[in-house]
Amino acid sequence: MQQAVKLQMILLIDGFIGAAAARIVCALSPNAQQYMIFAHCSGETKPSMRI
């Protein structure tokens, strides 16, 4: 993910694990979120992974 951000590629984030990885990337590269599209939408009751 971090390399994709460096290359200014769009990241499609899907699922809880993907969201967790995206959160780490955003902590390392603050501008990373502008390249992310979150595609997973479900009724999971996991803690919020808002970035």
Sequence and secondary structure as in RCSB ss.txt:
>XXXX:A:sequence
MQQAVKLQMILLIDGFIGAAAARIVCALSPNAQQYMIFAHCSGETKPSMRI
>XXXX:A:secstr
 HHHHHTT  EEE HHHHHHHHHHHHHH GGGGGGEEE       S     
